[in-house]
Amino acid sequence: MSPATNSADSLAALAAVIESRLPAHCGNPEASYVARLLHKGPDAFLKKIGEEATEVVMAAKDADHGGDKSKIVYEVADLWFHCMVALAHYGLSPADVIAELQRREGTSGLEEKALRKVKEREAQPQGETS
């Protein structure tokens, strides 16, 4: 099994566990951290995403000054995990994110950003500016 397949399988397996904790699947907030986050609603897991993103930044800044680079991996794992909770809540999966990344493959990030701005401008009603 290639590392990419193994990674996708690992993400899919974790996503299945997270999905099993959804309130619709009778996730028990008394017995599961994920079920508790999902039970509390989007504000709870979105707050965690913000906190974890900040911790990634802090770990990277520490690494820039001689800190342990492995802390970046630890914090990114926390961030990805909480993002996966959000995906599950909204009926999405890591496969959806992977498909979007694959769609972008071979496209310059600068081109992608410029195209997004054009689409946003086209979507605005006539006479409205941002």
Phi, psi and omega in degrees: 000132181286157178302324180295316178296316179300318179296314180297320178296319179296316178296318179297319179295316178295319179300322179295320177296314179300314180300325180293344180268356179300146177306325180296338178254021176063035175301135185264108181296342179281337187246352187220130176299315180297315178300322179296314178300314181294323179296322180290338177099178186306321182304323182293309183282333176291323175298317179297321178299315178299316179298314183293323178298318178297320179293328175297313180300315181296319178296320179293318178297319177298318180297326177297339182245031174092003179289172183288115180296335181295340177293332176296314180300315180302314182288323177295322177300317177298317180297311180301317181303310182291329173295323178293326175298316178297315178304314181299317180302321183268012177074026180245173182218167174303328179299327177294320179291317179299319179298321178293318177297320178294323178299323181280347184303132179086358178258131177298137176301325178292319178295317181301315181295317179298317179297320178299319179296319179298314180297321179296317179296319180294331182280343180286141175299151179307137176087348181268137177235157180261000000 
